[in-house]
Amino acid sequence: MDSGRLLLKLLLLSALCGPAAAQDRGTLNPKPLPPLANPNDPATPAKELFGRKPTPANLQARSIGFYTRGCLAGGIALPVNGQNWQVMRLSRNRNWGHPNLIAFLERLAAKAPKVGWNGLLVGDLAQARGGPMLTGHASHQVGLDADIWLTPMPNRELTRQEREETSATMVVRPDRLDVDPKVWTPGHLGILRAAAQDPAVERVLVNAAIKKALCREAGSNRAWLHKIRPVYGHDYHFHVRISCPKDSPTCKPQDPTPDSDGCGEELAYWFKPKILFPPPPDPTKPRRYATMKDLPQECRQVLVAE
């Protein structure tokens, strides 16, 4: 199975196994995870190991492996408050990324008011050392992915409780066939277009109904639409993925997006009934979690680094 199909399969599984990550509430009183009985057991899921590392590896910054099978060395944190952004769900400690990702978010936040978007509410980036997460995402493992809420930042600093408990805005109609005109605004088009036009961005993942709205409203300048990729979920937030950095030789890129705008048959596929409403996964089939042997060898160094 090629990397693109593997990623789609993992994203689908993640979407079907629970609500969108932005909607999972955080907590005002996060409790430390108990120590593992045997962290050296090769059968231990890698998520249990990386999820217990609250600080980054003191190594040269680099993204290691593929977006769904990798880790992050030398990650840096996006400050929880910026001039045009606020980080949500602080209890998750998932505001870490490769420096290129942090720089992109700062650029996008600066552009936001100019395109009709008040500012960014930033969801999950990566864990401090990347790797598989204890809950939620199949990707976000190498510090090059960011979730941005489809809710503009308010004109005030949110309280800690609001950051943990507020829900993002659902912009897709209940029938899943289009966006909800009561909540969809030109600002949604503006911020998604600004994200896709950034040279560092490889793709932007959205619900197919959002892609449909963008195809309809893009106008004559459509060169950026090929980066907007429909996928399951992503109706409360959009997911930005940036390209492998030059300082990360073992980062594995995703297959490039097609050159076309993706507004024809490719988009129509997502509105077939069996695709629009797929069956849930078989609950009797056990889910296998990645172990350290499934990740690049370098991730062992990242895990044990100071």
TORROBA-173841 format. One record per residue (C-alpha): z, y, x; residue number from 0. Coordinates in steps of 0.25 Angstrom, whole numbers, plus 2048, in hexadecimal, padded with zeros to 3 digits. Layout:
<rs>
((Z Y X) NUM),
...
</rs>
This chain:
<rs>
((800 800 800) 0),
((7FC 80E 806) 1),
((806 819 808) 2),
((802 821 7FC) 3),
((803 815 7F2) 4),
((810 811 7F8) 5),
((816 81F 7F6) 6),
((810 820 7E8) 7),
((817 812 7E5) 8),
((824 817 7EA) 9),
((823 824 7E3) 10),
((820 81D 7D6) 11),
((82C 814 7D8) 12),
((835 81F 7DB) 13),
((830 827 7CE) 14),
((832 81B 7C5) 15),
((840 817 7CA) 16),
((847 824 7C6) 17),
((846 832 7C2) 18),
((840 83D 7CB) 19),
((849 83F 7D7) 20),
((84B 84E 7D3) 21),
((851 84A 7C6) 22),
((85C 841 7CD) 23),
((868 84A 7CD) 24),
((870 84C 7DA) 25),
((87F 84D 7DB) 26),
((889 858 7DF) 27),
((892 84E 7E6) 28),
((889 845 7EE) 29),
((891 83A 7F4) 30),
((88E 833 802) 31),
((887 826 801) 32),
((890 81A 805) 33),
((88D 814 813) 34),
((884 808 813) 35),
((88A 7FB 816) 36),
((87F 7F7 820) 37),
((876 802 823) 38),
((86F 7F9 82E) 39),
((86B 7EE 824) 40),
((85B 7EE 824) 41),
((85B 7EC 815) 42),
((862 7F9 812) 43),
((859 803 80B) 44),
((855 80E 814) 45),
((859 818 809) 46),
((867 814 80A) 47),
((867 818 819) 48),
((85F 825 818) 49),
((866 829 80C) 50),
((873 829 814) 51),
((86E 833 81E) 52),
((871 841 81A) 53),
((86D 848 826) 54),
((85F 848 82D) 55),
((85C 840 83A) 56),
((85D 849 846) 57),
((84F 846 84B) 58),
((842 84D 84C) 59),
((83C 850 83E) 60),
((832 846 83A) 61),
((82E 83E 82D) 62),
((82D 82F 830) 63),
((825 826 828) 64),
((81F 827 81A) 65),
((825 82F 80E) 66),
((82A 823 807) 67),
((82E 81B 814) 68),
((834 824 81F) 69),
((83F 82E 824) 70),
((841 83C 829) 71),
((846 840 837) 72),
((84B 84E 83A) 73),
((84B 852 82B) 74),
((850 860 827) 75),
((856 865 81A) 76),
((84F 86E 810) 77),
((85A 879 80E) 78),
((860 877 800) 79),
((85D 886 7FD) 80),
((851 88E 801) 81),
((84B 89B 7FD) 82),
((842 894 7F3) 83),
((847 886 7F2) 84),
((854 87E 7EE) 85),
((857 86F 7F1) 86),
((85B 866 7E6) 87),
((864 85A 7E5) 88),
((86C 85E 7F2) 89),
((874 851 7F1) 90),
((868 848 7F4) 91),
((867 84F 802) 92),
((858 84D 801) 93),
((854 85B 806) 94),
((84F 856 814) 95),
((841 855 819) 96),
((838 857 825) 97),
((837 865 82A) 98),
((829 866 825) 99),
((82E 863 817) 100),
((839 86D 817) 101),
((82F 877 81C) 102),
((825 874 811) 103),
((830 876 807) 104),
((834 883 80C) 105),
((825 888 80C) 106),
((823 883 7FD) 107),
((830 88A 7F9) 108),
((82B 897 7FF) 109),
((81E 895 7F7) 110),
((825 891 7EA) 111),
((827 89F 7E4) 112),
((819 8A4 7E8) 113),
((813 898 7DF) 114),
((81C 89A 7D3) 115),
((827 891 7D7) 116),
((835 897 7D9) 117),
((83A 88D 7E4) 118),
((83B 87E 7E7) 119),
((846 875 7E2) 120),
((845 86A 7EC) 121),
((849 85C 7E9) 122),
((849 850 7F3) 123),
((843 851 801) 124),
((848 846 80A) 125),
((855 840 80E) 126),
((85B 845 81C) 127),
((854 83A 823) 128),
((849 837 819) 129),
((848 828 816) 130),
((849 822 808) 131),
((852 829 7FF) 132),
((85E 822 7F7) 133),
((858 826 7EA) 134),
((84B 82C 7E5) 135),
((83F 82E 7ED) 136),
((836 824 7F4) 137),
((830 82E 7FD) 138),
((837 83B 803) 139),
((83A 832 80F) 140),
((834 83A 81B) 141),
((838 848 818) 142),
((82A 84D 813) 143),
((82D 84C 804) 144),
((833 856 7FA) 145),
((836 857 7EB) 146),
((835 864 7E5) 147),
((839 866 7D7) 148),
((830 86B 7CC) 149),
((83A 876 7C9) 150),
((83A 883 7D0) 151),
((846 888 7D7) 152),
((84F 891 7CE) 153),
((852 8A0 7D3) 154),
((860 89C 7D7) 155),
((867 891 7E0) 156),
((86A 885 7D9) 157),
((878 87F 7D9) 158),
((87B 872 7DF) 159),
((87D 86C 7D2) 160),
((86F 871 7CD) 161),
((869 86B 7D9) 162),
((86F 85D 7D6) 163),
((86D 85D 7C7) 164),
((861 866 7C3) 165),
((855 85E 7BF) 166),
((847 862 7C3) 167),
((83C 866 7B9) 168),
((834 85C 7B3) 169),
((826 861 7B2) 170),
((81E 856 7AC) 171),
((81C 853 79D) 172),
((824 847 797) 173),
((816 840 795) 174),
((814 842 7A4) 175),
((805 846 7A1) 176),
((807 855 7A6) 177),
((811 85F 7AA) 178),
((81A 866 7A0) 179),
((815 874 79D) 180),
((823 878 799) 181),
((827 877 7A8) 182),
((81B 877 7B0) 183),
((818 885 7B6) 184),
((80E 88B 7C0) 185),
((819 88B 7CA) 186),
((818 87B 7CA) 187),
((809 87C 7CE) 188),
((80D 887 7D8) 189),
((817 87F 7E0) 190),
((810 872 7E0) 191),
((803 879 7E5) 192),
((80B 880 7F0) 193),
((811 873 7F4) 194),
((804 86C 7F4) 195),
((7FD 877 7FC) 196),
((807 876 807) 197),
((800 870 814) 198),
((80C 867 817) 199),
((80B 860 809) 200),
((805 853 808) 201),
((807 851 7F9) 202),
((80F 855 7ED) 203),
((813 84B 7E3) 204),
((814 84E 7D4) 205),
((814 848 7C7) 206),
((805 845 7C2) 207),
((807 84F 7B6) 208),
((80A 85A 7C1) 209),
((7FE 857 7C8) 210),
((7F6 858 7BB) 211),
((7FC 866 7B9) 212),
((7F8 86A 7C7) 213),
((7EA 865 7C6) 214),
((7E9 86D 7B9) 215),
((7EF 87A 7BF) 216),
((7EB 87A 7CD) 217),
((7DE 883 7CB) 218),
((7D3 883 7D5) 219),
((7DB 882 7E2) 220),
((7DE 873 7E1) 221),
((7DE 86F 7F0) 222),
((7ED 86C 7EF) 223),
((7ED 863 7E3) 224),
((7EA 856 7EC) 225),
((7F8 857 7F1) 226),
((7FE 856 7E4) 227),
((800 847 7E1) 228),
((804 841 7D4) 229),
((80F 837 7D4) 230),
((81A 831 7CB) 231),
((826 83A 7C8) 232),
((826 848 7CE) 233),
((827 84F 7C1) 234),
((834 857 7C5) 235),
((830 859 7D3) 236),
((824 859 7DD) 237),
((824 851 7EA) 238),
((81E 858 7F6) 239),
((81B 84F 802) 240),
((817 856 80F) 241),
((80E 84F 81A) 242),
((813 848 826) 243),
((818 852 831) 244),
((811 852 83F) 245),
((81F 850 845) 246),
((820 842 83E) 247),
((816 838 844) 248),
((81C 82C 83C) 249),
((81B 833 82E) 250),
((811 82C 826) 251),
((808 835 81D) 252),
((805 831 80F) 253),
((7F6 82F 80B) 254),
((7EF 83C 80A) 255),
((7ED 842 7FC) 256),
((7DE 842 7F6) 257),
((7D6 84F 7F8) 258),
((7D3 850 7E9) 259),
((7DD 858 7E0) 260),
((7E1 84B 7D9) 261),
((7DF 850 7CB) 262),
((7D5 846 7C6) 263),
((7D6 837 7C4) 264),
((7E1 836 7CF) 265),
((7EA 83E 7C6) 266),
((7E6 838 7B9) 267),
((7EB 82B 7BE) 268),
((7F9 82F 7BD) 269),
((7F8 832 7AE) 270),
((7F4 824 7AA) 271),
((7FF 81E 7A1) 272),
((803 813 7AB) 273),
((804 81D 7B6) 274),
((80B 828 7AE) 275),
((815 81E 7A9) 276),
((816 813 7B3) 277),
((820 807 7B0) 278),
((82D 807 7B7) 279),
((830 7FF 7C3) 280),
((835 7F1 7C1) 281),
((844 7F2 7C1) 282),
((845 7E3 7C5) 283),
((83D 7E5 7D2) 284),
((847 7E9 7DD) 285),
((843 7F6 7E5) 286),
((843 7F4 7F4) 287),
((848 800 7FC) 288),
((843 803 80A) 289),
((84B 7FF 816) 290),
((84A 805 824) 291),
((840 7FB 828) 292),
((837 801 81E) 293),
((838 80F 825) 294),
((832 813 832) 295),
((83A 80F 83E) 296),
((83D 81E 841) 297),
((845 81F 835) 298),
((850 816 83B) 299),
((851 821 846) 300),
((852 82C 83B) 301),
((85D 824 834) 302),
((866 822 840) 303),
((864 830 846) 304),
((86F 83A 847) 305),
</rs>
